Amino acid sequence: MNKTRMSRVSEEIKKELSILLQREMKDPRIGFVTVTDVEVTSDLQQAKIFVSIFGDEAKREESLKGLQKAKGFLRTELGRRIKLRHVPELLFKVDASIDYGSKIDNILRKISHDEGEK
């Protein structure tokens, strides 16, 4: 499939899912969830949804379970909002890149602080 079309579909899914998670979800298990990226397969059968979840590990697991449970609702709503012949299956993955970046930032600040004391 055309890379441009895949990119447009990914961005549209990302935008609509973000809106759905902010405004439509009533599940108390789903905390502060941000959609960071969406990757669709070339045949548009599956979409990997990368989410960043605020909170500790237990809160992340609970939010991920809530997202897994709400897959059907989210897919149905995406079908109503986006004109596609087939709405892709949603696979939720936790995006650890923000945590990793924060960890690296803390290490660099510590090194900078230690060098400043010498």
JOPEBEL-V542634 format. One record per residue. N is the residue number from 1. RES is the residue in one small letter. SS is DSSP state (alpha for helix, beta for strand, coil for the rest). PHI is phi in degrees with one decimal (NA if undefined). Layout:
N_RES_SS_PHI + N_RES_SS_PHI
This chain:
1_m_coil_NA + 2_n_coil_-62.5 + 3_k_alpha_-61.5 + 4_t_alpha_-64.5 + 5_r_alpha_-65.7 + 6_m_alpha_-60.8 + 7_s_alpha_-65.2 + 8_r_alpha_-64.5 + 9_v_alpha_-64.0 + 10_s_alpha_-60.0 + 11_e_alpha_-65.9 + 12_e_alpha_-66.5 + 13_i_alpha_-63.3 + 14_k_alpha_-59.5 + 15_k_alpha_-63.7 + 16_e_alpha_-68.3 + 17_l_alpha_-64.6 + 18_s_alpha_-60.6 + 19_i_alpha_-64.5 + 20_l_alpha_-60.5 + 21_l_alpha_-67.0 + 22_q_alpha_-76.1 + 23_r_alpha_-107.2 + 24_e_coil_-102.0 + 25_m_coil_-77.9 + 26_k_coil_-109.2 + 27_d_coil_-69.0 + 28_p_coil_-68.8 + 29_r_coil_-69.7 + 30_i_coil_-82.5 + 31_g_coil_-86.2 + 32_f_coil_-81.3 + 33_v_beta_-114.4 + 34_t_beta_-122.3 + 35_v_beta_-81.3 + 36_t_beta_-96.0 + 37_d_beta_-160.8 + 38_v_beta_-135.6 + 39_e_beta_-120.4 + 40_v_beta_-104.5 + 41_t_coil_-73.8 + 42_s_coil_-65.1 + 43_d_coil_-95.2 + 44_l_coil_59.7 + 45_q_coil_-87.1 + 46_q_beta_-134.8 + 47_a_beta_-133.6 + 48_k_beta_-87.5 + 49_i_beta_-104.5 + 50_f_beta_-94.1 + 51_v_beta_-122.7 + 52_s_beta_-106.4 + 53_i_beta_-119.4 + 54_f_coil_-78.4 + 55_g_coil_130.8 + 56_d_coil_-79.9 + 57_e_alpha_-61.8 + 58_a_alpha_-64.3 + 59_k_alpha_-65.9 + 60_r_alpha_-64.0 + 61_e_alpha_-62.9 + 62_e_alpha_-64.4 + 63_s_alpha_-65.4 + 64_l_alpha_-64.6 + 65_k_alpha_-63.5 + 66_g_alpha_-63.4 + 67_l_alpha_-66.3 + 68_q_alpha_-62.0 + 69_k_alpha_-68.2 + 70_a_coil_-90.5 + 71_k_alpha_-52.9 + 72_g_alpha_-62.9 + 73_f_alpha_-60.6 + 74_l_alpha_-64.1 + 75_r_alpha_-66.7 + 76_t_alpha_-63.0 + 77_e_alpha_-65.3 + 78_l_alpha_-62.1 + 79_g_alpha_-63.0 + 80_r_alpha_-74.4 + 81_r_alpha_-90.8 + 82_i_coil_-114.5 + 83_k_coil_-85.7 + 84_l_coil_-127.7 + 85_r_coil_-66.2 + 86_h_coil_-134.5 + 87_v_coil_-82.1 + 88_p_coil_-65.9 + 89_e_beta_-69.2 + 90_l_beta_-96.5 + 91_l_beta_-119.6 + 92_f_beta_-90.3 + 93_k_beta_-130.5 + 94_v_beta_-79.5 + 95_d_coil_-92.1 + 96_a_coil_-93.0 + 97_s_alpha_-65.7 + 98_i_alpha_-68.6 + 99_d_alpha_-63.3 + 100_y_alpha_-64.0 + 101_g_alpha_-62.3 + 102_s_alpha_-64.5 + 103_k_alpha_-63.8 + 104_i_alpha_-62.2 + 105_d_alpha_-61.2 + 106_n_alpha_-63.1 + 107_i_alpha_-64.0 + 108_l_alpha_-64.6 + 109_r_alpha_-64.8 + 110_k_alpha_-64.1 + 111_i_alpha_-62.4 + 112_s_alpha_-62.1 + 113_h_alpha_-66.2 + 114_d_alpha_-64.3 + 115_e_alpha_-70.6 + 116_g_alpha_-68.8 + 117_e_alpha_-78.0 + 118_k_coil_-79.6
